[in-house]
Amino acid sequence: MPLLDIRNLRIEFGSGGHAARAVDGVSLRLDSGKTLCLVGESGCGKSVTALSIAKLVPSPPARYVGGEILVAGRDVLEMSARELREVRGGLVSYVFQEPGGSLNPVFRIGAQIKESLHCHLPAAASEAEVIRLLKLVGMSAPESRRRNYPHELSGGMQQRVMVAMALASQPKLLVADEPTTALDVTIQAQIIELLRDLRRQLGMAILLITHNLGIVGDLADDVAVMYAGQIVEHGPAREVLRRPLHPYTRALIQSVPGLGGEVERLTAIAGTVPLPGAFPGGCRFHPRCPQAQPTCSTQVPDLVAAGTGRNVRCPYSEAEIRNPKSDMAW
């Protein structure tokens, strides 16, 4: 049984004729000890999907109109408020982007970590456990750092504190939503290495939300590519990166600058992600797709199997399966 099993999830904002479906038929599975990366541009529905795992998308304005979210075999959408409190921070913990906006500026970081312990493991809420957690996430001089306020720490240190708070409850699933946003590349690499080490040490699963395909190659076992509220491609990370099938996945990969050689202009994807409620007919990517066929504007593609462990939402995916950056060191 997978630790996380999302089945045909549909989430709308608004009601009646003004309802806008932000997540439309999303299905994902994640086993214990594995990492799944959910990839796509801003506005594709990644964060809404991630927040829904612990039913953190407020309703209203959101409405969960269909599907199931099974965490350790239990449907989150059928849980009472008391049961949800056990899941939130207990089974599932979150690390968000821009940690400076998530930490309370008027409390020392040690007190904030201890508060997480009080909520979920009150018997372990001690200074010694706070120091242990800070050591676990690689914080230097944790005995003194625990007395710092958030503004006294760098962005990378703040993110380590957020990871320590998330780990305080010993979760089975860590959801990291753009955890390296606004951090420089050196600190990004350190945070990704930290997540990899923690997964190995603690055996927890990680759902990583990102638009950085370099992170996918470093950390993920599987990758799901999301566009306009739908999964358009899913499969083992290495195979998807080396042999992308959907035109959107190929476009994302082509937009990543390669190592070596001079590039006068980076490759960009024309247009923008459509807003929920304004999705085009047929394939939702067809207005931006350089390989669109006349039927793409009228026929709605299904997510179909495309080899062992591979799924793709494009009937023309085999038209061009060569990755123009296949020599990149994913």
C-alpha positions as CSV (number, residue, x, y, z in Angstrom):
1,M,0.0,0.0,0.0
2,P,1.5,3.4,-1.0
3,L,2.0,6.0,1.7
4,L,0.2,8.6,-0.4
5,D,-2.4,7.7,-3.0
6,I,-4.2,10.6,-4.7
7,R,-7.0,9.4,-7.0
8,N,-8.8,11.6,-9.6
9,L,-8.6,14.7,-7.4
10,R,-10.7,17.6,-8.5
11,I,-10.7,21.0,-6.7
12,E,-12.7,24.1,-7.7
13,F,-12.8,27.7,-6.6
14,G,-16.1,29.5,-6.8
15,S,-19.5,27.9,-7.4
16,G,-22.1,27.5,-10.1
17,G,-21.4,28.9,-13.5
18,H,-18.4,30.8,-12.1
19,A,-16.6,27.7,-10.7
20,A,-12.9,27.5,-11.8
21,R,-11.3,24.0,-11.6
22,A,-7.7,24.4,-10.4
23,V,-7.0,20.7,-10.1
24,D,-8.7,18.4,-12.6
25,G,-8.4,14.7,-12.3
26,V,-5.0,14.5,-10.7
27,S,-3.7,11.0,-9.6
28,L,-0.4,10.4,-7.8
29,R,1.2,7.6,-5.8
30,L,4.2,7.8,-3.5
31,D,5.8,5.0,-1.5
32,S,7.6,5.3,1.8
33,G,11.2,6.2,1.4
34,K,10.8,7.6,-2.1
35,T,10.8,11.0,-3.6
36,L,8.3,12.3,-6.1
37,C,8.8,15.7,-7.8
38,L,5.8,17.6,-9.1
39,V,7.0,20.0,-11.8
40,G,5.5,22.8,-13.8
41,E,5.3,26.5,-14.2
42,S,3.7,28.8,-11.7
43,G,-0.1,28.6,-11.9
44,C,-0.3,25.0,-12.9
45,G,-1.9,23.8,-9.7
46,K,1.1,22.2,-8.0
47,S,0.8,24.0,-4.6
48,V,-3.0,23.5,-4.5
49,T,-2.4,19.8,-5.0
50,A,0.2,19.7,-2.3
51,L,-1.8,21.6,0.2
52,S,-4.8,19.4,-0.4
53,I,-2.9,16.4,1.0
54,A,-3.6,17.6,4.5
55,K,-6.8,19.4,3.4
56,L,-5.1,22.8,3.9
57,V,-6.8,24.4,1.0
58,P,-9.6,26.3,2.9
59,S,-13.1,25.4,1.9
60,P,-14.7,27.8,1.1
61,P,-13.5,29.3,-1.2
62,A,-12.2,26.0,-2.5
63,R,-14.5,23.0,-3.0
64,Y,-13.2,19.4,-3.1
65,V,-15.6,18.2,-5.8
66,G,-14.2,14.7,-6.4
67,G,-11.6,12.1,-5.8
68,E,-9.7,10.6,-2.9
69,I,-6.6,11.5,-1.0
70,L,-5.4,8.4,0.9
71,V,-2.6,8.9,3.4
72,A,-1.5,5.6,5.0
73,G,-4.7,4.1,3.7
74,R,-7.1,6.8,5.2
75,D,-9.1,9.3,3.1
76,V,-8.2,12.8,4.2
77,L,-11.3,14.2,2.6
78,E,-13.5,12.1,4.9
79,M,-11.7,13.0,8.1
80,S,-13.1,15.0,11.0
81,A,-11.3,18.1,12.3
82,R,-9.8,16.1,15.1
83,E,-8.5,13.5,12.8
84,L,-7.0,16.1,10.5
85,R,-5.1,17.6,13.4
86,E,-3.3,14.3,13.8
87,V,-2.4,14.2,10.1
88,R,-1.2,17.8,9.9
89,G,2.3,18.0,11.1
90,G,2.0,14.4,12.4
91,L,1.9,12.1,9.4
92,V,2.5,15.0,6.9
93,S,4.7,18.0,7.4
94,Y,5.4,20.9,5.1
95,V,8.4,23.1,4.3
96,F,7.4,26.2,2.3
97,Q,9.3,28.6,0.2
98,E,10.7,31.9,1.6
99,P,11.3,30.7,5.2
100,G,11.6,34.2,6.5
101,G,7.8,34.6,5.9
102,S,7.0,31.4,7.7
103,L,9.0,32.0,10.9
104,N,7.6,34.2,13.6
105,P,10.0,37.2,13.9
106,V,9.3,37.8,17.6
107,F,10.3,34.4,18.9
108,R,13.6,32.7,19.1
109,I,14.0,29.7,16.7
110,G,14.5,27.3,19.6
111,A,11.2,28.3,21.1
112,Q,9.5,27.8,17.7
113,I,10.9,24.3,17.3
114,K,9.9,23.5,20.8
115,E,6.3,24.6,20.1
116,S,6.2,22.0,17.2
117,L,7.3,19.4,19.7
118,H,4.7,20.4,22.2
119,C,2.0,20.0,19.6
120,H,2.9,16.5,18.4
121,L,5.4,14.9,20.8
122,P,5.0,16.8,24.1
123,A,7.1,14.2,26.0
124,A,10.1,15.1,23.8
125,A,9.8,18.9,24.1
126,S,13.1,19.6,25.7
127,E,16.1,21.8,24.9
128,A,18.2,18.7,24.2
129,E,15.7,17.6,21.5
130,V,15.8,21.1,20.0
131,I,19.5,20.9,19.8
132,R,19.4,17.4,18.3
133,L,17.0,18.5,15.6
134,L,19.2,21.5,14.7
135,K,22.2,19.2,14.5
136,L,20.2,16.8,12.3
137,V,19.6,19.5,9.7
138,G,23.3,20.6,9.8
139,M,23.0,23.8,11.8
140,S,26.4,24.9,13.0
141,A,26.7,25.7,16.7
142,P,23.1,24.7,17.5
143,E,23.5,25.4,21.3
144,S,23.9,29.1,20.6
145,R,21.9,29.3,17.4
146,R,18.7,28.2,19.1
147,R,18.7,31.5,20.9
148,N,18.8,33.5,17.6
149,Y,15.8,35.3,16.2
150,P,15.0,34.5,12.5
151,H,16.3,37.9,11.2
152,E,19.7,37.0,12.7
153,L,20.0,34.0,10.3
154,S,20.8,33.7,6.6
155,G,18.1,32.4,4.2
156,G,19.8,29.0,4.1
157,M,19.8,28.8,7.9
158,Q,16.2,29.8,8.1
159,Q,15.3,27.0,5.7
160,R,17.2,24.5,7.9
161,V,15.1,25.7,10.9
162,M,11.9,25.2,8.9
163,V,13.1,21.6,8.1
164,A,13.9,21.0,11.8
165,M,10.4,22.2,12.7
166,A,8.9,19.9,10.1
167,L,10.9,16.9,11.4
168,A,10.0,17.5,15.0
169,S,6.8,15.4,14.7
170,Q,8.7,12.5,13.0
171,P,6.4,12.7,9.9
172,K,6.1,9.9,7.4
173,L,5.7,12.4,4.5
174,L,7.6,15.7,4.0
175,V,6.0,18.0,1.5
176,A,8.6,20.6,0.3
177,D,7.0,23.4,-1.7
178,E,9.7,25.3,-3.7
179,P,12.1,25.0,-0.7
180,T,15.0,26.5,-2.6
181,T,13.2,29.6,-4.0
182,A,15.1,32.9,-3.4
183,L,18.2,31.0,-2.2
184,D,21.5,31.3,-4.1
185,V,22.7,28.2,-6.1
186,T,25.2,27.1,-3.4
187,I,22.6,27.1,-0.7
188,Q,20.1,25.4,-3.0
189,A,22.6,22.6,-3.4
190,Q,23.0,22.3,0.3
191,I,19.3,22.1,1.0
192,I,18.8,19.4,-1.7
193,E,21.7,17.5,-0.2
194,L,20.1,17.9,3.2
195,L,16.8,16.5,2.0
196,R,18.5,13.5,0.4
197,D,20.4,12.7,3.6
198,L,17.3,13.0,5.8
199,R,15.4,10.7,3.5
200,R,18.1,8.2,3.8
201,Q,18.5,8.5,7.6
202,L,14.8,8.7,8.5
203,G,13.2,6.6,5.7
204,M,10.5,9.2,5.1
205,A,8.9,10.0,1.7
206,I,9.3,13.4,0.1
207,L,7.0,15.2,-2.3
208,L,9.0,18.0,-3.8
209,I,7.2,20.8,-5.6
210,T,9.5,22.7,-8.0
211,H,10.0,24.2,-11.5
212,N,13.7,23.6,-11.3
213,L,14.5,20.5,-13.4
214,G,18.1,20.4,-12.1
215,I,16.6,19.6,-8.7
216,V,14.6,16.8,-10.2
217,G,17.6,15.1,-11.6
218,D,19.5,15.3,-8.3
219,L,16.8,14.0,-6.0
220,A,13.7,12.4,-7.5
221,D,12.8,8.8,-8.0
222,D,9.8,9.7,-10.1
223,V,8.5,12.9,-11.6
224,A,5.0,14.2,-12.5
225,V,4.7,17.1,-14.9
226,M,1.7,19.3,-14.3
227,Y,0.1,21.8,-16.7
228,A,-3.2,23.7,-16.3
229,G,-4.5,21.5,-13.4
230,Q,-3.7,18.2,-15.1
231,I,-0.8,15.7,-15.0
232,V,0.6,15.6,-18.6
233,E,3.5,13.2,-18.0
234,H,4.6,10.9,-15.3
235,G,7.4,8.3,-14.9
236,P,10.8,7.5,-13.5
237,A,12.8,10.7,-13.2
238,R,15.8,9.7,-15.2
239,E,13.7,8.4,-18.1
240,V,11.5,11.4,-18.2
241,L,14.5,13.8,-18.2
242,R,16.4,11.8,-20.8
243,R,13.4,10.9,-23.1
244,P,10.6,13.3,-22.5
245,L,7.4,12.4,-24.3
246,H,5.0,15.4,-23.9
247,P,5.8,18.6,-25.8
248,Y,5.4,20.6,-22.5
249,T,8.0,18.4,-20.8
250,R,10.4,18.9,-23.7
251,A,9.8,22.7,-23.6
252,L,10.6,22.8,-19.9
253,I,13.9,20.9,-20.5
254,Q,14.8,23.0,-23.5
255,S,14.5,26.1,-21.3
256,V,17.2,24.9,-18.9
257,P,20.6,26.4,-19.9
258,G,23.2,23.7,-20.6
259,L,26.7,23.5,-19.3
260,G,29.5,24.6,-21.6
261,G,29.2,26.7,-24.7
262,E,27.9,30.2,-25.2
263,V,24.2,30.9,-25.5
264,E,23.1,34.3,-26.7
265,R,19.4,33.8,-25.8
266,L,17.7,31.3,-23.5
267,T,14.9,29.2,-24.9
268,A,11.5,30.3,-23.5
269,I,8.0,28.8,-23.8
270,A,5.7,31.1,-25.7
271,G,2.6,32.4,-24.0
272,T,1.5,31.9,-20.4
273,V,-0.3,29.2,-18.3
274,P,-4.1,29.8,-18.7
275,L,-6.1,30.7,-15.6
276,P,-8.5,28.2,-14.1
277,G,-11.9,28.7,-15.7
278,A,-10.3,29.9,-18.9
279,F,-8.7,26.7,-20.1
280,P,-8.8,26.2,-23.9
281,G,-10.7,23.4,-25.5
282,G,-9.0,20.2,-26.5
283,C,-5.4,19.8,-25.2
284,R,-4.8,22.6,-22.8
285,F,-1.2,23.1,-24.0
286,H,-2.1,23.3,-27.7
287,P,-2.1,27.2,-28.0
288,R,1.6,27.2,-26.8
289,C,2.7,23.9,-28.4
290,P,5.0,24.2,-31.5
291,Q,3.9,20.7,-32.6
292,A,0.1,21.2,-32.3
293,Q,-2.1,19.5,-34.9
294,P,-5.5,20.7,-36.1
295,T,-7.2,18.1,-33.9
296,C,-5.5,19.3,-30.7
297,S,-7.9,22.2,-30.3
298,T,-10.9,19.9,-30.3
299,Q,-9.9,16.5,-28.9
300,V,-9.3,16.1,-25.2
301,P,-6.3,13.8,-24.7
302,D,-6.3,11.1,-22.0
303,L,-3.4,10.2,-19.8
304,V,-2.3,6.9,-21.2
305,A,0.4,4.3,-20.6
306,A,3.6,4.9,-22.8
307,G,5.8,2.1,-21.6
308,T,6.8,0.6,-18.3
309,G,5.9,3.1,-15.6
310,R,5.4,5.9,-18.1
311,N,2.2,7.9,-18.8
312,V,1.7,10.8,-21.2
313,R,-1.3,13.0,-22.1
314,C,-0.5,13.5,-25.8
315,P,-1.6,11.4,-28.8
316,Y,1.4,12.7,-30.8
317,S,4.0,12.1,-28.1
318,E,5.9,9.6,-30.3
319,A,6.2,12.2,-33.1
320,E,9.5,13.6,-31.6
321,I,10.8,11.7,-28.7
322,R,14.4,12.8,-29.0
323,N,15.5,15.1,-26.2
324,P,17.6,17.9,-27.8
325,K,19.5,18.2,-24.5
326,S,20.0,14.5,-24.0
327,D,23.7,15.1,-23.3
328,M,23.0,17.1,-20.2
329,A,24.2,15.4,-17.0
330,W,20.9,14.8,-15.3
